[in-house]
Amino acid sequence: MSNSKFRSGFVAIIGRPNVGKSTLMNHLIGQKIAIMSDKPQTTRNKIHGVYTTDEAQIVFLDTPGIHKPQSKLGDYMFKTAESALKEVEAALFLVDVAEGIGGGDRFIIEQLKKVKTPVFLVLNKIDKIEPEKLLPIITEYKDLYDFAEIVPISALQGNNVETLLAQLIRYLPEGPQYYPADQVTDHPEQFVCAELIREKILHLTREEIPHSIAVQIEDMRVQDNGVVYIGAVIYVERDSQKGIIIGKKGSLLKEVGKLARNDIESLLGSRTFLELWVKVKKDWRNQERILKDFGFRHD
């Protein structure tokens, strides 16, 4: 261990939906804890990922994509992302360089102007553009906001991510190690398992389904034979959606179960028996009580 003091702190990853926040989080942590999908609103809660070295510990918050809310669930997600900015040592504003500045990016920059947190501009997906196009994009962003640092990366390929980490650590205060060195998230395993099930549904369905599902783990225990039993309920808003999730002769639900079980087994490091049910809760995204039951709370 070096003589320099240990540094630690919290860092929010913010950006429009689909710019690669969860991909970056998983790359930083070296393990899959945040679900990935090309559908908007994939991340709904603040996912905490923990990165630890001998010199520092960074607790990353992968926030929901910031955008104007359209339902009570959307409102919850916006407030979650907004509150994350007030409780961190630094923020990574992730943008997709292949897409150029959009209204969503400008909306986020307006939110950033309300906080005093140092903000890194992280230009993601640099592998998708010609190198000479990068400088004009950087200039365009610099005209809109005074960023503490500007770092181009590819979250998917890991390009320049080490540089990003090294620069981030310089912004952290001296502080304690909040979590054990081998811990990669502060979320209970049930939460991550439910998210992995939801991810598979996002991948296998389309149109109206993604936003209208919630997954709850109702039972999780180690059986006498050492196999972990997980019973989970997939909630949808309408009967027609229930039919889609189950699929012809249960085919889609079986596929969700199979793919989710593979990920859950590698997360838990043990054999898993996964049982899934689908239930309808009408218009749950706009019902305060149900949102609370599902774990969407502002506190």
ABEGO torsion letter per residue (X at the ends): XBABBBBBEBBBBBEBBGAGAAAAAAAAAGBBABBBBABBGABABBBBBBBBBAABBBBBBBBBBBBBBABAAAAAAAAAAAAAAAABABBBBBBBAAAEBBAAAAAAAAAAAABABBBBBBBBGAAABBAAAAAAAAAAAAAABBBABBBBBBAAAGBGAAAAAAAAAAABBBBBBABBAABABABBAAAAAAAAAAAAAAAABBEAAAAABBBBBABBBBBAAGBBBBBBBBBBABAAAAAAAAEBGGAAAAAAAAAAAAAAAAAAGBBBBBBBBBBBBBGAAABAAAAAAAGBBAX
